Amino acid sequence: MIESLPFDYRLINSRDPYNPVPAFIQLCDRLFVTSDSASMVSECASFGTASVEILMNRQTKTPNKFEELIQGLENLNAIHVFDGTLGSANRKIDLSALLNKKLGPLINTNDRESF
């Protein structure tokens, strides 16, 4: 059915090997992400320039790691929990300095420039 519709561009995940998610993150002005994917929330809060809106799923256990991640990113103005209004949270989290600080002592001093 999808193939019969007149889309300008069609991507069928089971058939096409291209992953469009990085392009969406890079090119969109606003992203809506469900709260049940910590990796997707993190990726959207770290890359691109889009404002990030989180659609909260019903939590069976609270507090949980998803809520903690979302609350931390919300406090940093990296995401906005969608409450019926659009937020302006668009700060991106740069993990390179933190990784360098934590992993730097483990890496040979000669290799630090390449890290």
N, C-alpha and C positions, 0 to 999 in steps of 0.2 A: 504494500500500500504506500509506504513512504517513497519508494522509487517512482511511483506514478504521479506524485505531486510535483508542481512546477517550482521547486526551490532553485535559487541561484547557485547555491552550494550545498552539497549533501555529504555527510560523513556518517557512515554506518560502522560502528565500532567493531562488530564481529567480522567485517570484511576489509576495512581499511586500516592499515598499520599506523597511520598518522595520529599522534596524540595532540589534540588541539588545546589542551588545558594551559600550557605555558603561553600560547598566543593570546588566549582569552585574558589571562592574568595581566599580560603586558599591555594589551590594547584597550581593555574596557575602562570606562570611567567609574563604574560602580559594579561591585560583585556581590551576589547573594550566595551565602554558603551555609549549609546546615551544620549544626553544632556537633554532629556525631562523627565528624572526620577531623581529628586533630591534625593530620598531615595537610589536609586541604586548607584548614584555617591558618596553619602556620605558613604555608606557602603563599597564601594571599596576603598575609600580614608582613611578608618579607620581600616581596618582589612587585614590580610594576609601580603604578601610581594611583590605582583605583581606590576609592573609598570602599570599605568592606562592611557589609551588613551581615550579621549572623542571625539565622533563623533557628531559634531554639527548638530542639526536639524535646519531647516529654522525657524526663529523666526518671529511670526506675530506682536508682540509688543516688542519694545526694548527701553530702557533696561528693563529687567524683572528679577524675582527672580532666574531663572536658570542661566542667564548670570552672575549675581552677585555672586552666589555660585561658579560657574566655575572659574571666574576671581580670587576670593579669594583663592581657592584651588590651582590654577595655580601659584599664587604669593608665596604660601607656598611650591612649588615643590611637591605637593601631586598628581597632575594630569598633563597631557600634552594634549593640544587640538591638535588632529590629523590633520596635514597639509600635509599629504603625506609622512611624515617622522616619524620614531619612536622616541619618547622622552625617557628620562631616569628618569622621575618623579616617585619616589617610596617612598617618605616620607609619613609615616602614621600619621594621626591626632589622638592624644590621648585626648579624652574629659573628662577623669576621673578627672583630676586636676581642670579643669574649672567647672565641675559639683559640685565637692567638695567645691570649693570656693563660688559658688553662692548658693548652697543648704545647705551647712554646717550650717549657722546661723539658718536655719529653722528646723534643726534636733536637737533633744535633745542631749546634750553632752554625755550622756551615750550610745547613739546609733551610734555615729560617727565612732567608730572602725569598726562596721559592714558595714558601707557605704563605 
